[in-house]
Amino acid sequence: MAHDVTRVTGKARSLKMTTGQICHLVSPEKLQV
């Protein structure tokens, strides 16, 4: 059970990091447009 929690937490963390990277890449484009 603890292993599943760790996996979900890691997954959420990766998703959050990915979202942050996407926002960081998209923001400059929106500012230019």
C-alpha positions as CSV (number, residue, x, y, z in Angstrom):
1,M,0.0,0.0,0.0
2,A,2.8,2.4,0.9
3,H,4.5,1.5,-2.4
4,D,1.3,2.6,-4.3
5,V,1.2,5.9,-2.4
6,T,4.8,6.6,-3.2
7,R,4.1,5.7,-6.9
8,V,1.1,8.0,-7.0
9,T,3.0,10.8,-5.3
10,G,5.9,10.5,-7.7
11,K,3.4,10.4,-10.6
12,A,1.7,13.6,-9.4
13,R,5.1,15.2,-8.8
14,S,6.1,14.4,-12.4
15,L,2.8,15.6,-13.7
16,K,3.2,18.9,-11.8
17,M,6.7,19.3,-13.1
18,T,5.6,18.7,-16.6
19,T,2.7,21.1,-16.2
20,G,5.1,23.7,-14.9
21,Q,7.4,23.2,-17.9
22,I,4.5,23.5,-20.3
23,C,3.3,26.7,-18.6
24,H,6.9,28.1,-18.7
25,L,7.2,27.3,-22.4
26,V,3.7,28.6,-23.3
27,S,3.8,31.8,-21.3
28,P,6.5,33.5,-23.4
29,E,4.6,32.6,-26.6
30,K,1.4,34.1,-25.2
31,L,3.3,37.2,-24.2
32,Q,4.6,37.6,-27.7
33,V,1.2,37.0,-29.3
